Amino acid sequence: MKSVWNETCSFPRREPLHGDFVTEAVVIGSGIAGILTASMLQKQGIRVMVLERGRTAAGVTGNTTAKITSQHGLIYSRLIREFGPELAAQYAWANQRAVKSYRELISGQKIDCDYEEKSAYVYTLRDEKAVEDEANAAQKLGIESEYVESLPELPFKVRAAVRFEHQAQFHPLEFLKALSSGLNIYEDTTVFDVRDDVVLTDKGRVTADHIIVATHFPIIDIPGWYFARMHQERSYVLALENAAQINGMYLDEDEQGCSLRSWRNLLLLGGAGHRTGKHPQTSCYDQLRRAAAAFYPQSREVCRWSSQDCVTWDGIPYIGRYSSSARRLYVATGFQKWGMTTAMAAAELITDLVMGRENNCSEIFSPRRFRASASMKKMMADAGCSAAGLAAGLFAPSHRCSHLGCGLQWNEEEETWDCPCHGSRFTADGKPIDTPAIKGLRHG
Ligand SMILES: Cc1cc2nc3c(=O)[nH]c(=O)nc-3n(C[C@H](O)[C@H](O)[C@H](O)COP(=O)(O)OP(=O)(O)OC[C@H]3O[C@@H](n4cnc5c(N)ncnc54)[C@H](O)[C@@H]3O)c2cc1C
């Protein structure tokens, strides 16, 4: 069940860490957030080491759909309502700038990664008013966008959509392969703790002035308390041949709807999302197969995969200083399934912090923010799930998460043990797959 990206791109092997080192910056994790941050720091003349517990870019980034867009569902009308126009503008600006940064980086370094400029559409099958509000909000924030009433490329009728111009799509691993070639990456090196300025791994220790945690879900619980402020959600993708070729990138505003983009001769159809550890009774791939059969009856499935991303209480990533008590420890997480642009925004923001520069988007991403009105619903849901998961753990001695002891759920479809509290996952024989868990399961 490899993604089309993993099927078509392989990275050279890197040696594990061997012994103890001193450097200026350490990045933990080599996904899109880690590689972009390390690369940007290196360009500023900082000596950087990247520590990766598996292979380079083999985490969530290898399983994305890789739309590079500032259009993150119907976000801007909500941001203006819940955060006000100034903070909404910071979010829009950071993500629009990220789209531009990809364009400049890829053309400047002549990176061959199937990069194509596209329009992005978020459509509705039920609520024109919500889409109209989003189009107005986006325009108010300076995003080149338009309200449209039909989408002729799609095989079903929509009620309305909003189009963002000059967005893009690419092959994320070809991009990261090129960008990581000049970086000092150590693979098969698991970080298990950070104490002051020392990163402790299973292969040695690294002392650094600046430490960036880019492990997808942060692996250090305290300080920061990210485990109490986020959960993870899975999504599924089918790659279809003989489906119609589409020019735009599409997303249903309904969380249960579909995402569509093309890649070469394939159509990538995504969706069927749910909270990790709460796998529905029916197969998630079958849900997508039914949509494929209805809309593209001639199509054939050539590949399928799934992955998950971190979801914060207020729907905005946490990017910046890890906590007020750890001034040189940084975090980039909570990308809400929009990690292409938000990881670029993270790399720019963290590089500014390391270099001691101002960043005009730091407030909206601040890990220390709390807006009750924007956070309450998910906060209550997360608290409920964690309490239930911890209680289940008390009665499940052989299948407790190695992170905080929550009861794990067996995921029949993917043959994994999944944690409903914070989203850690394990193979059937107990090896850790997804953070925050670092250790495997103990049986018996
Ligand atoms: C199905 C799906 C589709 C998506 N589509 C889009 C899209 O179209 N556009 C978009 O913008 N976003 C999309 N996203 C979101 C995006 O893919 C993610 O937000 C992004 O890839 C996350 O990158 P990351 O660097 O944070 O994590 P990762 O890529 O998971 O990188 C983290 C790395 O840290 C390493 N690590 C973990 N623990 C340790 C440790 N203890 N020691 C050392 N290393 C460690 C891991 O092995 C991993 O390599 C999608 C997400 C999903 C699930």
The ligand as an SDF file (V2000), in Angstrom:
LIG
                    3D

 53 58  0  0  0  0  0  0  0  0999 V2000
   -3.9530   11.7070    3.0180 C   0  0  0  0  0  0  0  0  0  0  0  0
   -3.3470   13.0630    3.2300 C   0  0  0  0  0  0  0  0  0  0  0  0
   -3.3480   13.9820    2.1950 C   0  0  0  0  0  0  0  0  0  0  0  0
   -2.7660   15.2390    2.3770 C   0  0  0  0  0  0  0  0  0  0  0  0
   -2.7800   16.1060    1.3470 N   0  0  0  0  0  0  0  0  0  0  0  0
   -2.2310   17.3470    1.5040 C   0  0  0  0  0  0  0  0  0  0  0  0
   -2.2260   18.2850    0.4410 C   0  0  0  0  0  0  0  0  0  0  0  0
   -2.7330   18.0160   -0.6490 O   0  0  0  0  0  0  0  0  0  0  0  0
   -1.6680   19.4960    0.6690 N   0  0  0  0  0  0  0  0  0  0  0  0
   -1.1300   19.8280    1.8710 C   0  0  0  0  0  0  0  0  0  0  0  0
   -0.6660   20.9630    2.0460 O   0  0  0  0  0  0  0  0  0  0  0  0
   -1.0740   18.9280    2.8970 N   0  0  0  0  0  0  0  0  0  0  0  0
   -1.6070   17.7100    2.7320 C   0  0  0  0  0  0  0  0  0  0  0  0
   -1.5690   16.8040    3.7600 N   0  0  0  0  0  0  0  0  0  0  0  0
   -0.8470   17.1520    4.9860 C   0  0  0  0  0  0  0  0  0  0  0  0
    0.6680   16.9780    4.8280 C   0  0  0  0  0  0  0  0  0  0  0  0
    0.9560   15.8230    4.0830 O   0  0  0  0  0  0  0  0  0  0  0  0
    1.3160   16.8840    6.2180 C   0  0  0  0  0  0  0  0  0  0  0  0
    0.8730   17.9720    6.9990 O   0  0  0  0  0  0  0  0  0  0  0  0
    2.8280   16.9170    6.1600 C   0  0  0  0  0  0  0  0  0  0  0  0
    3.3110   15.9730    5.2360 O   0  0  0  0  0  0  0  0  0  0  0  0
    3.4240   16.6380    7.5320 C   0  0  0  0  0  0  0  0  0  0  0  0
    4.8120   16.7760    7.4280 O   0  0  0  0  0  0  0  0  0  0  0  0
    5.7510   16.6110    8.6950 P   0  0  0  0  0  0  0  0  0  0  0  0
    7.1250   16.9710    8.2600 O   0  0  0  0  0  0  0  0  0  0  0  0
    5.1630   17.3520    9.8410 O   0  0  0  0  0  0  0  0  0  0  0  0
    5.6260   15.0850    9.1070 O   0  0  0  0  0  0  0  0  0  0  0  0
    6.3530   13.7810    8.5320 P   0  0  0  0  0  0  0  0  0  0  0  0
    6.4370   13.7920    7.0590 O   0  0  0  0  0  0  0  0  0  0  0  0
    5.6610   12.6150    9.1630 O   0  0  0  0  0  0  0  0  0  0  0  0
    7.8170   13.8990    9.1010 O   0  0  0  0  0  0  0  0  0  0  0  0
    8.1430   13.6590   10.4570 C   0  0  0  0  0  0  0  0  0  0  0  0
    9.4260   12.8310   10.4900 C   0  0  0  0  0  0  0  0  0  0  0  0
    9.8760   12.7350   11.8490 O   0  0  0  0  0  0  0  0  0  0  0  0
   10.4160   11.4480   12.0480 C   0  0  0  0  0  0  0  0  0  0  0  0
   10.4150   11.1410   13.4910 N   0  0  0  0  0  0  0  0  0  0  0  0
    9.3420   10.9010   14.2710 C   0  0  0  0  0  0  0  0  0  0  0  0
    9.7280   10.6330   15.5380 N   0  0  0  0  0  0  0  0  0  0  0  0
   11.0750   10.7140   15.5470 C   0  0  0  0  0  0  0  0  0  0  0  0
   12.0540   10.5260   16.5690 C   0  0  0  0  0  0  0  0  0  0  0  0
   11.7270   10.1870   17.8210 N   0  0  0  0  0  0  0  0  0  0  0  0
   13.3850   10.6640   16.2420 N   0  0  0  0  0  0  0  0  0  0  0  0
   13.7400   11.0000   14.9600 C   0  0  0  0  0  0  0  0  0  0  0  0
   12.8260   11.1730   13.9550 N   0  0  0  0  0  0  0  0  0  0  0  0
   11.5280   11.0350   14.2450 C   0  0  0  0  0  0  0  0  0  0  0  0
    9.4610   10.5530   11.2510 C   0  0  0  0  0  0  0  0  0  0  0  0
   10.0470    9.2980   10.9800 O   0  0  0  0  0  0  0  0  0  0  0  0
    9.1950   11.3930   10.0150 C   0  0  0  0  0  0  0  0  0  0  0  0
   10.1020   11.0990    8.9700 O   0  0  0  0  0  0  0  0  0  0  0  0
   -2.1680   15.5670    3.6140 C   0  0  0  0  0  0  0  0  0  0  0  0
   -2.1910   14.6550    4.6710 C   0  0  0  0  0  0  0  0  0  0  0  0
   -2.7800   13.4210    4.5000 C   0  0  0  0  0  0  0  0  0  0  0  0
   -2.7970   12.4750    5.6330 C   0  0  0  0  0  0  0  0  0  0  0  0
  1  2  1  0
  2  3  1  0
  2 52  2  0
  3  4  2  0
  4  5  1  0
  4 50  1  0
  5  6  2  0
  6  7  1  0
  6 13  1  0
  7  8  2  0
  7  9  1  0
  9 10  1  0
 10 11  2  0
 10 12  1  0
 12 13  2  0
 13 14  1  0
 14 15  1  0
 14 50  1  0
 15 16  1  0
 16 17  1  0
 16 18  1  0
 18 19  1  0
 18 20  1  0
 20 21  1  0
 20 22  1  0
 22 23  1  0
 23 24  1  0
 24 25  2  0
 24 26  1  0
 24 27  1  0
 27 28  1  0
 28 29  2  0
 28 30  1  0
 28 31  1  0
 31 32  1  0
 32 33  1  0
 33 34  1  0
 33 48  1  0
 34 35  1  0
 35 36  1  0
 35 46  1  0
 36 37  1  0
 36 45  1  0
 37 38  2  0
 38 39  1  0
 39 40  1  0
 39 45  2  0
 40 41  1  0
 40 42  2  0
 42 43  1  0
 43 44  2  0
 44 45  1  0
 46 47  1  0
 46 48  1  0
 48 49  1  0
 50 51  2  0
 51 52  1  0
 52 53  1  0
M  END
$$$$
